[in-house]
Amino acid sequence: MAPLGGGKEGDSRFFTTQKKGEMHELRMELHSTDRAVKVDAVKKVIASMTVGKDVSMLFTDVLNCVQTGNIELKKLVYLYLINYAKTQPELTLLAVNTFVKDASDPNPLIRALAVRTMGCIRVDRITEYCCEPLSRAIRDDDPYVRKTAAVCVAKLYDIAPDLVVERGFLEILHDLISDSNPSVVANGVAALSEIAETSGKDVMRISASVLQKLLAALNECTEWGQVFILDSLAKYTPADGREAETIIERVTPRLQHANSAVVMSAVKVILSYMELMGSANSDSIRHLTRKLAPPLVTLLNSEPEIQYVALRNINLIVQKRPHILENEIKVFFCKYNDPIYVKMEKLEIIIKLVSEKNIDQVLLELKEYATEVDVDFVRKAVSAIGRCAVKLERAAERCIGVLLELIQTKVNYVVQESVIVIKDIFRRYPNRYESIIATLCDNLDTLDEPLAKASMIWIIGEYAERIDNADELLDTFLETFEEEDPAVQLQLLTATVKCFLKDPEDTQDMVQRVLDMATEESDNPDLRDRGFIYWRLLSTDPEAAKMVVLGDKPVIEDDTFRLDPALLNVLISQIATLSSVYHKPPEAFVVRRGAGEDKEEEEDEDDEEEYDVGDSAGGAGGGVDLLDMGGMSLNNKGPPAAAAGAAAAAPVGKGEPKAPMSRVCGPEKSGGLEIMAGFRQLKKKIRMEMQVNNISSTQEIASLAIQLNKNSFGLNPSSQQMILNPPLGQGQSGSTHVELTTTPNMLAPIPAGQPASPQVQVAIKNMQSGNVFYFAVNFNFEALFSPEGTMERSVFIESWKSIDDRNELYSTVSDLPRESVDIEAVIQKFKMYHVFFIARRPVPNAEGQEVVYFSMRTYTGMEFLAELTFKQGVNACKVCLKTENSAYGLLAKTALESLLRN
């Protein structure tokens, strides 16, 4: 392509502010017979389009310019077409003949341009026209055209997967892997990889012969082609260790490549295959380990952004195979001009690589970092010293020595971070380094952060018998008890009780004061409950209190290699992708879209109960197909096979859950229909049930089509069609239902720290009138509970203990019906909704009170544990719910409350 704007002023002149009437001028210039004027006019149109101005009114005028032999002009027109094809699909059809004609042009550049443009125009109606030119292009004599066509097949599969399979394009792509041109091979691999990703099927099918061709192309294709081939090899499973070793030998030269993406992809292949080589090839593995270190070290000489990505990947690699970089710890020492995000990541890797051989060197370095000016970095460095102590028992004393030196600097944030990590060291090595407590107590006045205060209070409480004035020290904190952070209050309460149990005579007044403040003056339920527990323990059985409060604590473990092995293996297989940067599997942050689905999603309007879609949705004559529901015809009177069972909502039998129905849509918004909707689970299937009342529609309603927006539960209809049998005339009512499945693709992201929304947004299409309308309905969470939710009592107890108290939700449900305070009746009712009974027991020293425990698990794998407290003669129940899935805790608690009330 000739450089744009060969004139003296350059192309910037096209971006100058438009004057009035310029659209008319542009139209005149586009029809000019002078080619230079026409090219300039199209450039002006493209410039306006680039800065966001609407130039779609010039569509036909620009389209007329496509009939030209000038390749520069043709490229510009095609660029315009790609941008506006979505909004002007009818007019795009006018350009089809030009595409077909250009696909047979003698110039290979024009043939490739036509094929590329057809692939980029995502309009269903032109896909049929694409097939013939694409079929010719993929077998073209010119390799440039063939490699362009390969990518076009992947794009076509995204729009019309069935068409690609039907026309045999997948088989042709497989043939391209055997092509003589390495660039064509690379693009063939890229296209097959993209199709495999979209469809979830293994369409690559690497055989021994294909493998050899891929390895041969690896040496000759472009760097990005090499990345595609290496990624495909990483997914291939060699037949045995010998084949793995052979492939590694061919891949190893890529470690010296200048492109960091090629290097990381090669590392991924080698690491994947090293697992398959087994212990019998220990010499080969040792040799490979030595070869992997230099390229990884070289990446740290790149730009900061590449360094960061490399460090995140290295973080995973050293967790999997620490020997690779065990002698290279110096390269991870921070430079003065490293950005903070690079420094932080280097510190993480230093902790993972530290050993008894290099601890002295590392401690000197970390001590130096602790004098830097960046507060966050200094805190991380001090924390790193503590983690080294926890990791290396023999070096713990030296680490504590460095921490004491740092405390002597009297720098506020250094002292506070040191106290926090020393608390962890005490927990790792109990009764070993308590001689330093006096130094910590001297710095009590400098502590003003909640975590540092809580750590110091824990130390005072744990070692009260070794601190002469422990009660006085705690008393200084108690003066501001009510203003303190909840974490500090909880530690103060526990530490005071510990002091009392160790020295009852001197601390009786203090413990009484603390218990009074915790139980009577605090609004924090955690603090209040802990206060009551201690009070009852101390008043009923002091010896039991000693066993509970002063009992041996489990020693904390070194968390340096903290990733779960299964997750680590997944992330190693995802090296050089975003997964390896986020340290999360792809499904945790990528919502995969099935082939053939439209990329553009309706914008969520979470704050509104219903969509506002104007006249096209509200009027009975609205014939616009806003749903694009898989090409469903308005004449499809009969139900498809998948929907035949959905003819009517099944009546609720005895012992079956009921669907709580609510009015979700009135006749004014739905072309004369009134809709009631609700959810329930029946025979292990989640169903959305609808009551349809034909208020004023003159047409008989025989079938509806349904589509859900992304939601907090991943709900998706298993069939899009809902049948009303018999059809509903005006004034008639009927019911129908659709079965729902849960799929990660439909999960809506939940903002951090926010509860999941119960709202499910629904679009319905009246298949007789073509009218589309929208509504939102709240999902009752109990419909998601799985019949597999029961658990052993011992497992329940372990799970209950392991869940952080901060993930605990409380409420009291009052004015309950009589059957909802009958524990046996509640157990039977809950079982019907897959809320499973675990155990029940009377509350000690509380006559007539009984506690019952239940467990639930959703189809999506979330677990919830519940404790219900009943009191004889009182029509109320206290609900306590614990879960690791805090975003969904409120919904689960609300579900239990609803079951108790109804």
N, C-alpha and C positions, 0 to 999 in steps of 0.2 A: 504493500500500500504506500502510495506517495505520502510524504509528510503533510499533515494537515496545515493549511494556512501557509502556502508558499509565498504569500505576499509580504511586503515590507513590514507591515505592522504585526504580523503573526496572528495566531488564532484568538488572542485575547480580545481582539476587536469585536468578535462575535458575542462576547459576554457583556457588552456595554448596555446601559439601560435602554429598554425599548421606548420608542416614542409613540404617540397616539396614531392609530391607523396603520401600524406596522404590519398587522396580520394581513390587511388587504394588499400592502406592498409585497409581502412575502409570497402571497398567492400569485401575484403577477409575475414575480421573479421565478417562481417554480415552473411557470408555463413558458418561460423565455426559451428562445431557440438557441441562445448563446450558452454553450456548455459551462463556461467559467462562471457566468451569472447564476446558472442553475445549481452548480456545486456550492457556491457561496450561500445561496438561499437555504439549501438543505443544512449546511453547517450552522447557519443562524437558528434554524428550527431545532437542531440537536442541542445547541448551546442553551436555548430557552428551556428545552426539556430537562437538561442537566441541572439547571438551577431551580427546577420545580414548577415552572410555568406550564399551564395547560395549553398544549398546541394540538390537541386531538382533532380540532375542527379542520386542520389542514391534512387529515389522513388521506383522502382521495387524491389531493394535489401532490403529496409526497409520493404516494403509491404510483402515480403516473410516471414518476422519474425513474422507476426501476427498469423500464425498458431502455436500457443503455448498454453500450459496450464498455463504458468507463468503469473500471473496477473500484476506483475510489468512491465514485458516486453510488455505486451499487452497495458497497459496504455501509455507507451512511444511511441509505434507505432501509437496508435490512436491520440496522441498529434501531431505527425509528419503529419499524414493524414489530420487533421483539418487545419493545417497551409498551406499545399500545394495543397489541393483539388481544390482550385479556379484556380490555374495555370495548373493543370494536371487532368482535369475532366474525360478524357477518361480512364486514368489509375485508377482513383478512383473507376470506375465501377468494376474493378477486385476485390476490397475488399468487394463488396456487399454481396457475398455469405458468407463471414466470419461474417459480421454483422448479417445476417439472422440466421446463425448457432449459434452465440454467444447469440442472443436474446432468444434462447431456452436452454441455458446452465443451468445445475442444480444449479450453484452458482449464487445467486441473485445479487452479486456485479458485475459479468461479464455481466449478463442480463442488468443491469442498465447502465453499461459502454457502451455497444453496442448501446443502445437506445440514450444515451446522445450524443455519437459521431455522430450518424446518424443525430441528430438534429442540431449539430454544423456544419456539412458539407453542405454549402449552394450551392448545385449543383442541378439544376432542374431535371436532368436526374435520380437522385437516389430517388426522392421524392416518385415515385410510389412504389419502392422497400421498402421504409420506412413504408408504410401504414400497411402492414400485421403484421410485428413485433411490431409496435407501438400499433396496435389494441389489440394484446395479452398482451403487457406490461401494458397497462392502466387498464387491468382487472386482473393483476397478483395477486397471493396470498400474495406476499411480499410487505409491504407498501413502502419500500425503492424504489422498482422498479416502483410502481404506482406513487409516488411523482416525480420521475425523468421523467416518461412518460408524466405527466401533463405539465411540462415545455417544453418538446419536442413538444407538440401539438402547443403551442404558437409560437415556432420557425418555425414549419412547416407552420403555418398560414401566417407567414411573407413572405414565399417563394411562397406558393400555397394556397391562401385562399379558392378558389373554391373546391379544393380537400378535405380540412378539413370539409367543410360544407357537401359535397357530401357523405363522409364516416361516417358522424354522430358523429365526434369527439367532437363537441360542446355540444351535449346532454350528451355524456359520462363525459365531464368535469363537467357539472351540477350535474351529479350523484356523482362525487367525493366529492362535497361539503357536501354530507350526509355520507361520509366515516367515519369509526369508528376511524381512526388514525388522530389525529389533524395536523400532518405534511403534510399529503396528502391533507387535507382540505385547509390548508394554501397555498400549491402549486397550487391547483385547483383554488383558488381565485386569486392568482398571475397571472396564465395563462389567466383566463377570463378577468382580468383587463388589461393585456397587449394587448389582442385581441380587447377589447373595445377601447383602446387608439389608436390602429393602424387603426381599421375600422371606428371609429367614430360612432359605433352603440352600443346600450345598450344590450350587450349580457349577462350581469350579471343576470338581472331579479330576484331581491331578493324578495321572498315571505315571508309570516309569518313563515312557517316551516323552510325555508332556514335561515331566520334571527336567529331563536333559535339555529340552528346548528352552525352558525358562532359564536354566543355569547358563546356557550358551548366550542368550540375549542379555543376560545381566551385565556382561562385560562391554556391551556395545551401545545400549540405549541411553537416553538422557538420564540425568540424576533423578528426576521425578518418576520416570519409568522404572528405575532401579528400586525406588521406594515401594511402588505398587507390587513389583515382583517379590521383593523381600517380605512384604506383609503377607502375600499369598503363601510363601514358603513357611512363614511362621505358623500358619494355620494347618499346614500339612503334617501328617504323622508318619515318620519314616517306618519302614518295615522292621528294622532292627538297628542296633548300635552301629554296625558297620556302615549302613546307608546314611545314618545321621552324621557320622564322622566324615564321610565323603562330601556331603552337602556343606558341612562346616568348612572344609578345606576350600571349597569353591567360593564361599561367602566371605571368608576371612579377609581377603584383599580390600573389601569394601570398608573395613575399619580405618583405612588410611584416606578415605575420601574427604574432599574439602567441604562437602555439604553435611551439616550436622544431622539432618533428617536421615540421610543414607547411613551414617554411622550408627545412629540409635536403632534403626530398623535392623541393621546387621547384628547389633548386640542382642536385640530381641530374638532373632533366629537362633543365635548361638546359645543363649541362655535356655531357650525352649528345648533345644536338642540335647544339651548337656544332661538334662533330666533323664533322657532316654538312653544315654550311653551307659549308665549304670556303674556300679562299683568296680566291675571287671576292667574298666578303662580308666582307672584312677590316674595313671601317668598322663594320658591324653587330656584329661580334665585339668590336671595341674598345669600342663603346657598351655591350654586355652586360657586358664585363669591369668597366667602371666601376660598373655597377648591382649586381654581385654582392658588391662589397667591403662596403658599409654593413651589409647583413643579417648577414654573417659576423662583422663587428666587434661588432654589437649582441649576438650570442649570448654574447660574452665578459663581458657584464654580468649574466649569470644566476647561478644557484647553482653552487657548485664542481663538482658532479657533471655538470651540463649543460655547464659550461665544458670539462670534461675530454673528454666525448664530442665536443663541437664542435671542440676542438683536434685530436683524433685524425683527424677528418674533414678539417679544414683542412690538416693535415699532408699528406694525399693530394692535396688540391686544389692546394697550392702546388708540389707535384712535377709535377703535370700542367700547370698554368697559373700560373707564378710571378708573371706580370704583374698578376694580380687584386689581390694584396695587397702589391705591391712598395713602395708608398708608405705602408703602414700598419704598419711594423715597431714603432713606439712602443707600439701597443696590446698587443704581446706582451711588453713589459717586465714583469718580475715585481713584484707588490705584496708588501709585507711580510707581509700576512696570508693570502696564497694558500697552499692546502695543497701539500705537497711534490709530489704527483702532477701538479698543475696546473703548478707551476714547472718541473718536468722536461720536460713536454711543450712549454711555451712556449720553453724553451731550444732544443729541437730545431727549432722553427719559425724562431726567430731565426737559427740557422745557415743554414737554407735560404733565408732572405730577405736575408742580409747581402750587401752589394755595396760597390764602391769608394766610392759616394756616401755610404753611412751607416756605414762601418767605424769611424770615429773615435767616433761616438756609441755604437755597439755595444760597442767596447772599454772605454769609460768605464763602461758599465753592467755588463759582465762582471767588470771589475776590482772594482766595488763588491760584486757577488755573492760574490767570492772572499774577502770578509771576514765573510761570514755565519757563523752558529753551526752550521748543519746540515752535517755533514761530507759527506754524499752530494751535497748540492746544490753545495757548494764544489768538490768534485772534478769534477762535471759542468760547472761554469762554467769551471774551468781547462782541462778537455778541450775545451770549446767555443772557447776562445781559440786552441788549437792547430789545431782544425779550420778556423777562419777563416783561419789562416796557410796551411794546405794548400790551401784553396779559392781564396784571392786572392793571387796572386804578388806584386803591387805592395804589398800591405799586410803581407807576411810580416815585414818588418823591425820595423814598429810592434808587431806581435803579440809578437815575441821580446822587444822592449823591455818590454812589460807583464809577460811571464813572468819576466824577470830581476828586475823590481821585486818580484814576488810571492815569488821565491826569497829575496830579501833580508829578507822578514818572518820567515824561519826557522821558520815554522809547519810542523811535520813533514809532515802529509798534503798541504799545498799544494806543498811542495818535491818530494815524491815524484810527485805527479801532473804537475808541471811537467817533471820529467825524462822522464817517459813521453811527453809530447806533443812535447818538443824532439827526442827520437829520431825521431818521425814527420816532423818538419820537416826534419831532416837527410836523411832518406830521400827526401823530396820535392824538396829543393834541395841536392844534394850539392856539397861544396866551396864553400859560399857563406857560411855563418854559423859557421864553426868557431872563430872568435875567442872565443866564449862558453864554450868547453870548460873553460877555467881556472876560471871561476865555478862550473861544475857540479862539478868535482873538489874544490873547497873544501867542498862540502856532502856529501861521500861518507859521512861518519859518521852522517848523519841517516837514511840509507836502510835500512829494515828490511823493506819489503814485496817479495815475490818479483818482481813485474812491474817495479817501479822499479829494483831491483838489476839485473835482466836488461837493462833499457834502458840503464843506465849502463855496464854491462860491454860491451854492444854498441858504445857510443860509444867506449870506451877501445880496444877491439880494432880498430874501423874506422879510427880516427885515431891509432893508436899512434905513427906516425912524427912526429906533431906534439906528442905529450905526452912530455916529457923522462923522467918516471919512470913510464911506462905499466906496465913490468914490476913495479915496487914496488906500484902500485895494485892490479894483478891479484893479486899475492901476498897482499895483505890479505884478499881474498875467498877465496883458496885455503885459508887456515887453517881455514875452517869448511866446506870443500867437501862433506864427507860429510853434513853436517846441512842443507844447502841444498835448496830446492825443485828438482824436476827441470828446470824452465824455466831456473833460474839455473845449474844444473850444465851444461846444454847450451850456454848462452851462454859460460860460463867456458871450456869446452873449445874452442869455436870461436875465442874471443877470444885464448886462449893460443897456438893454432896460428897465428893471424894475426900475433901479436907475433913468434913464432919465425921465420916466413917473412920478416918485415920486418927482424928483427935477430937472426940465428941465434946469434951469439956469446954474447950476454948472457942468452939465454932458453932455452938448450938443457936445462939441468937442470930448469927449471920445466915445460917441455913434456913431458919424460920423466916427471916426477912426476904431471902431470895425466893423461897417457895410461895410466899404471899404475893410478891410482885409478879411471879410467873403465872400463877393461877387466877389471880383476882384482877390485876391491873393490865394484863397483856391482851391484845387482840389477836396475837399470832396463835393459830390452832396447834402448830407443832410444839411451840414453847409451852402452851397451856397443858397439852396432853402429856408432855414429858414431865412437867411439874407434878401433875396428878399421879403419874406412875411412881415417881420418886417418893412422893408423900405417902402413898399407900404402902410402898415397900418399907419405908422407914418406920411407919406406924404399926405395921403388922408383924414384920419379920426382919429385924436389922441384919441377922446373919445371912438371910437370902439376899438382902440388899448388897452386902459385901461381896457375895459370890457374883452378883450381876454386874455391879459397878466397878469393882476392883479385880474382876477376873482377868486372866491372861488374854491379851489381845493377839490376834494373828499377826505375824511379822509381815510387813509389806514387801511386795516383790519388786524386782527391777523391771520397769516398764519400757526399757529401751527398745526392745523388739516387740512392739505392742500390736502390730497388725495380726489378725487371725490368719493362720497358714493358708486356709482355703482362699480367703480374700487376696492374700499376697500372691498366690499362684495366678489368680484372675488378673491382677494388676500387672504382673510380670508379662503376661501374654498381651497386655495392652500398652507396653512401653512405646514411647513416641506418639501417644495419643493424649487427648485431654484427660482420660482416666488416670494416667500416670502422673499428671500434674495435680489433679484434684484428690488423688488417692481414694477414689470411689469407683465402683463398677459402672459401666456405661448406663445401665438401666436406672441408676440413682439420679441422673441428671439429664438424660436424653429420652424424650418421648418419641418412640419410633413410629413413623407413619407408614401404613401399609401401602403397597403399590396400588396406583389407581385412585388414591384418596387425594382430595384437593389440599394443597399446601396452606391455603389461606383459611384461617380459622376466624369465626365470628368473634369480635372482641367481647370479653366477659364484662357483664355489667352486674357485679356482685351486689351492689347496693340497692338495686331495683328488684322488685318481685317479678316483674314481667318485662319482656323486651318492648321497646317502643319502635315499631317498624313502619309507622306511617300507613299510607293508604294501601300499599301493596299487600299488607297482611290483614288489615282490618276489613276492607270491603269484600263483599261476597264475590265480586267479579275479579278479584286479584288473581291473575293467572300466571304470575311470575314464579318460576320454580326456584325459590331461594334455597331449597335444600339440596338440589342436585342429587337426588336419592337413587343413585345407581341406574339411571335411565328408566325408572318406573313409568310406564305409560298410564295415561288417565283412563285408558280403556281396559286395563287389567281388572276384569270383574271377578275372576276366580282367584282363590287364594293359592299362592305358591306352596310347594311341598313343605317348606320349612315353617310356613305360617299356618298351615291347615289346622294344627292343633290349637291355634289361638282364637278359635271362633267365639268363645265366650268365657268370661271369668268364672272359674269354678266356684260353686257355692262353698261356704265355710262349713266343714263337717265338725262333728264333736271332737274335741281334743286337738283341733287345728288352730294355728295362730290366725288372728284376724288382721286384715289390712285397714289401718285407721284412715278413713277417707276424708278428704277436705276439698272444698270448692276451689278450683285453681283457675278457671277461665269462664267468663260470662259470654252470652250470645253476641254482645256488641263487639267483641274482639275476634270472634271465631266464625263469623259468617252464619250466625243463628244457632250455634251449638253451645250447650252448657256442659262443662267437664268437671267431674269429681275424680280425684286420683289418690292413690295410696300404694304402699309397698308391703309385701309380706313374703315369707319363705314357705314353700310347700314342696314336700318330697325332695328336699335338698336343692331346690331351685329358687332363686330370687325372682320375684315377679312384680311387675308394676301393673296394677289393676286400675281400670278406668270405667266409670259410669258415664255414659253419653246420653244427654237429653237433647233431642232435636226440637228446639223451641220455635224457630221461625224459618228454617231452610226448606225451600220448596222441593229441592232434590232429595231423593232417597239416599241415605248414607249407608254404603255397603262396606267400605274399607277405608282405613286411614294408614298413612305412613308416618313413622316416628323416627326421630333422631335426637340424641342427647349431646349436650355440650360437655366438655371436659369437666369432671367433678372430683370431689375429695375422695371418692370411693372407687374410681376407675370403672364405673358402671357403663355398660354398652349393650344395646338390644341385640339379642341373638338373631332376630329377624326384623326387618324394617317394616313389615306390613302387619296390620292389625285388622282382623275381619269382624264385621258385625253381622251376625246371622240370627234371625232374619234382618234384612236391611231396615233402617229406621226412617219411616215417613214423618212428616211434620206432626209434632205433638207426641211422638213415641219415644221410649227410652230403651236402652240396652246396655249390656256390659261386655267388655273385652279385656284381654290382658296380653302382655308380652313378657317373655322370659329374658332376664338380664344376666350377662356374664361380667366378670371383673377382669380388666386387662390394663397393664401398665400404660399402654398408649393413651388411655382416656383419663389418666390421673392429672388433676390440676395441681400446680405447685402451691404449697401452703406457705405464706410469708412467715419468716422466722419469728418465733415467740407468739404467734397467733394461733387460736384454736381453729380446727378444720370447720369449714362451713357445711351445714347440713343440706344446703340448697342444691337441687338438681335442676338445671335449666333444660327445658324440653321444647322441641319444635315438632309440630304436627302438620301434616298435609292432608287435606280432604281430597281423596283420589277422584271423587266425582266432579267437584267444582274446580279443583286445582288451587283452592284457597290455602294459604299457609298462615298459621298463627303460632304464637309462642306463649309459654307460661313457665313459672318456676314452682316446684313442689319440694317440701322438706322431706328428706329421707329418714325413716325411723330406723335407727342404727341396729336394733335387735334383728332386723331382717338379714344382716350381714353375718350373724353369728353362725359358726360352722358346727356340725354335729360332732366334730373331732376335738371339741374344746375341753373335755374332761382331763384331769391330771391326777397323778398319785399324790397322797397327802404330803409325803416327804418332799416331793418336787415343788409342791405349792409353798411349803414353808421356806425352802431355799430361795424360791423366786421372790417371795414376799420380803425376805430379809435383804436380798440383793438390790431391790429397787430403792433408789434414793428417796428419802422422806419428802424432798421437794416435789416429787411426782405423785403426791398424794392429794386426793380431792375429798372434801367432806360436804355433807348436807344432811338436813333433817327433813323427812317427809311426814307431814302431819295430816290429821283428818282422814286417815285411811279407812276404807271399808273393813268390816270385821274379818273377812277371809284373808285380807292382806296382812293381818297381824297373827294369823294362825300359821306357825312356822311350817308345819307339814303341808298345808295348802300352798304356801309360797314356793316350797321346794318343788312340788308337782307342777305348778304353773310355770316356774322358771325353766324346768326341764323341757317343757313344750317349746320354749323359745331358745333352746340350746344354751341355757345358763345353768351350769352343772354344780350340784351340791358337793362340797368337799368335807366339811366337818361342822359340828356345833358343840358349844360348851357353855356352861353357866359362867357368869362374871363373878369372880371371887369378891366376897364382902359386899355384894350388891344384890340383895334378895329380889328374886323375880326377874332379873335381867339375864338375857341369853344372847350369845354371839353366834352367828352362822356365817360360814365362808363359802364363797362360790368362785368358779373360774369360767372364763369365756375366751374363745379364740375366733377371730374372723376368718373368712375365706382368703383374706389377703395376708394372713399369718400374724396379725397383731394379737397380743395376749393382754387380758385384763383380769385383775384379781379384786374381789370385793369382800368387804366385811360388813354385815348387816347386824345391828344391835336392836333387839326388841325388849320391851319391858311389859310384864304382865299387867293387864288392865289399862294400858295406855295405847291409844289408836295412832301411834306414830312409830317411826323407824329411823335410826341414824345410819346413814350410808357412808362408808369409807371405801374409796376405789384407788388402786395403785396400778400404774402401768409405765413402761418405758416409752410408750408412744404418746407422749404428753399432749400432742396436738389433738388427739382423738379422745383423750380422757373425759372431757366434758360431755361429748356425745354419748359415751358408754354410760356415764353416770346418769345422764338424762333418760337414757333408755331404761335403766333399772327403775328410776323414779316413776316413769310412765307405766311400766309393768305393774308396779305396786299400786298405783292409783286406779288403774282400769281393771 
